[in-house]
Amino acid sequence: MKQRLSFCLAVVVVFLALGRWCEAASSQELIAEAKLFDGARVMYDGEVIGEVLARGDHAWINVYDGNNAVSVWVPAALLEKIRHTGGYKYAGDRVRLHGIFHRSCPEHGGTLDIHAQDLLVVEPGQPVIEDLSSEKILILVVLLGVLICLLMGRIFWMRRAHK
Amino acid sequence: MILKPQTLDIRIILHFLGKIVLGFGVMMVLPVVVSIMFGEIVPVVDFAIGFVASISTGTLCILLARLDKHMEMSWMHGMVVVSFGWLVCMFLGAIPLYLSGHWQSFLDACFESMSGLATTGLTLVQDLDHLSHGANFWRHLMMFLGGQGIVVVALSFLVKGGSGAFRMYVGEGRDEKILPNVVETAKFIWLVSLVYFGLGTLLLVLCGYFSVGLSLREAIFHGACIFMAAFDTGGFSPQSQSIIYYQSWLFEFCTIIVMVWGAINFNLHYAIWNGKRRELWKDVEIRTFMITLSLMTLLAAIALVKGHVYGDLASLGRRGLYQIISAHTTTGFSTIYSQQFMLEWKSLALLAIILAMGMGASICSTTGGIKMLRIGLIGKAFREDIKRFLMPDSSVVSTKFHHLKDMFLDDKLVRSAALMTIVYVLVYLFGTAAACFAGYPLLESLFESTSAAGNVGLSCGITQVGMPAFLKGVYILQMWAGRLEFISILVLGGFIVSYIRGK
């Protein structure tokens, strides 16, 4: 009986540890519960934004989950999967990564970061097509008309003043 | 009896207001150039609308004024032109931002615009990481224009010199001329700023390219933007993570150099340009700044070490000291997330950062807050009073200080410094009360209010799109008043009252 109980307890501990070992977390949770997640293996989803900042055999990527962007330290081997980073003209690759979360990373000057262990592109990025609305063109044309009228009024008034 | 302003008063105000607006509008050409360089089409149209709206407003003002000959401004005209001009520029500057679709409402875009012009750095932008280069550049350019002064722009190119020009210059929160002629002073400010812009941007571009790992094109863009935000002690950044994005100690160090350089009085820059480097160490402002910076750093360091917030010295420097320098120079760059202030920093460290934000840096610079000269003078007056008690009654106690030249401390100077300090503290408390009224805790409210009125830009999380509209209005008012140092805004209030109630 004791052995069975010990076995059950061990199974529960292992499951709990596994759960703790890889928790899905949002950026808000990571920042708000930084002490709780510190040193834990986390799963984090988001869009790669900005640029891939290469540093030797690793690089920094910044992953935005809709609330905040979190810096992720990625080995060069994993970077090959990333094709697009997000900006004005591109929606960046959406990635799912597993890694060790640090509240204050001793290796990187105390920054809040994740050291990625594996990375998966769940949705490739794509170009964003600019949408120029006709309303804006109309506003511009009307304003230009107003400006021309005002400039003509100014020229007229200046000529009168000179006389 | 209150005298009602005459039609001529309004015409003079409209004339110079028009010139300021024209100068501001012309600057919208620059983000158009940036947009074209990055192949962005929609922002070109957004800025074209902003440009035409600004030029039309400026032309309309000049047309309505119909001044046949050059008229000199009185103090009242100068102050009203400046304070009202800043409001009009806020609205016009917000147009291209709002059209970009990254601000939820026009009020939010106005908040951003005032935050930029007043070199504050609090932001209500949504999805900044996908904002166009053109609009992003405009945010930073507004800091550069607001930091040097919108009036300084107009004075440099559009307004003739004279006592009227000086009155506008003073109205913009600067009370020290560098050169005898105010237009020459304005031109010197621009010369210094543009030379530093070239040098500082080059430094940050090199650092961004070699140390951070940015592509050359992005390194140039980020270098220019970060320089404008750092030198003008503004605090906007091209990415949502502020300085965290770059993950480079060298880049952080370079921003510290630019921030501190921008926090120095323009008169001292002039002295340095003329080879008088010793002025830098003799000046009461710099000495006071060194003392208060050391004290605030010590306070924060004790609190952060005691609370085991950062594990080693490098972390303490990059996450602790950096925020204190950023706060004290009223820049607002950050190497930690805004929520971390309240979640991780201890009360003593928060007190240090609030005090640093509240005190600010130099007079006649782009910084906000009470300013070091005032703090220094009040400190010296205290010392003089204590000395007076300790000395025999018959003794004469006098205190000398060095600010550009050797001067004696007199009651008039101390009174003026103390008055401005009291007004600043009252404005900080006003914003705190407003945030408390909105339901935020006291410490957070004090933090955010001091940041807004001191034109700092660090946030503990209150400044968000979802905060109450009236609080956005209060912060806009605080940023505007803090940047112009109250007098011109009080005169504008008096002008409106006299127009309504005067006879």
Chai-1 contact restraints between the chains, C-beta under 6 A:
chainA,res_idxA,chainB,res_idxB,connection_type,confidence,min_distance_angstrom,max_distance_angstrom,comment,restraint_id
A,I31,B,Y337,contact,1.0,0.0,6.0,A-B,restraint_1
A,I31,B,Q339,contact,1.0,0.0,6.0,A-B,restraint_2
A,I49,B,D129,contact,1.0,0.0,6.0,A-B,restraint_3
A,G50,B,Q239,contact,1.0,0.0,6.0,A-B,restraint_4
A,E51,B,L214,contact,1.0,0.0,6.0,A-B,restraint_5
A,E51,B,E218,contact,1.0,0.0,6.0,A-B,restraint_6
A,L53,B,V212,contact,1.0,0.0,6.0,A-B,restraint_7
A,L53,B,G213,contact,1.0,0.0,6.0,A-B,restraint_8
A,A54,B,G213,contact,1.0,0.0,6.0,A-B,restraint_9
A,W60,B,Q247,contact,1.0,0.0,6.0,A-B,restraint_10
A,N62,B,Y245,contact,1.0,0.0,6.0,A-B,restraint_11
A,Y64,B,D129,contact,1.0,0.0,6.0,A-B,restraint_12
A,A69,B,S240,contact,1.0,0.0,6.0,A-B,restraint_13
A,A69,B,Q241,contact,1.0,0.0,6.0,A-B,restraint_14
A,S71,B,Q247,contact,1.0,0.0,6.0,A-B,restraint_15
A,Y88,B,H130,contact,1.0,0.0,6.0,A-B,restraint_16
A,Y88,B,S132,contact,1.0,0.0,6.0,A-B,restraint_17
A,S104,B,Y310,contact,1.0,0.0,6.0,A-B,restraint_18
A,S104,B,S315,contact,1.0,0.0,6.0,A-B,restraint_19
A,P106,B,G311,contact,1.0,0.0,6.0,A-B,restraint_20
A,G109,B,W249,contact,1.0,0.0,6.0,A-B,restraint_21
A,G109,B,A314,contact,1.0,0.0,6.0,A-B,restraint_22
A,G109,B,S315,contact,1.0,0.0,6.0,A-B,restraint_23
A,G109,B,R318,contact,1.0,0.0,6.0,A-B,restraint_24
A,G110,B,Y310,contact,1.0,0.0,6.0,A-B,restraint_25
A,G110,B,S315,contact,1.0,0.0,6.0,A-B,restraint_26
A,G110,B,R318,contact,1.0,0.0,6.0,A-B,restraint_27
A,G110,B,R319,contact,1.0,0.0,6.0,A-B,restraint_28
A,E130,B,I41,contact,1.0,0.0,6.0,A-B,restraint_29
A,E130,B,V42,contact,1.0,0.0,6.0,A-B,restraint_30
A,L132,B,V42,contact,1.0,0.0,6.0,A-B,restraint_31
A,K136,B,V45,contact,1.0,0.0,6.0,A-B,restraint_32
A,I139,B,I49,contact,1.0,0.0,6.0,A-B,restraint_33
A,L140,B,A48,contact,1.0,0.0,6.0,A-B,restraint_34
A,L140,B,I49,contact,1.0,0.0,6.0,A-B,restraint_35
A,L143,B,V52,contact,1.0,0.0,6.0,A-B,restraint_36
A,L143,B,A53,contact,1.0,0.0,6.0,A-B,restraint_37
A,L144,B,V52,contact,1.0,0.0,6.0,A-B,restraint_38
A,V146,B,S56,contact,1.0,0.0,6.0,A-B,restraint_39
A,L147,B,V52,contact,1.0,0.0,6.0,A-B,restraint_40
A,L147,B,I55,contact,1.0,0.0,6.0,A-B,restraint_41
A,L147,B,S56,contact,1.0,0.0,6.0,A-B,restraint_42
A,L150,B,S56,contact,1.0,0.0,6.0,A-B,restraint_43
A,L150,B,T59,contact,1.0,0.0,6.0,A-B,restraint_44
A,L150,B,L60,contact,1.0,0.0,6.0,A-B,restraint_45
A,G153,B,L63,contact,1.0,0.0,6.0,A-B,restraint_46
A,R154,B,T59,contact,1.0,0.0,6.0,A-B,restraint_47
A,R154,B,L63,contact,1.0,0.0,6.0,A-B,restraint_48
A,A161,B,D68,contact,1.0,0.0,6.0,A-B,restraint_49
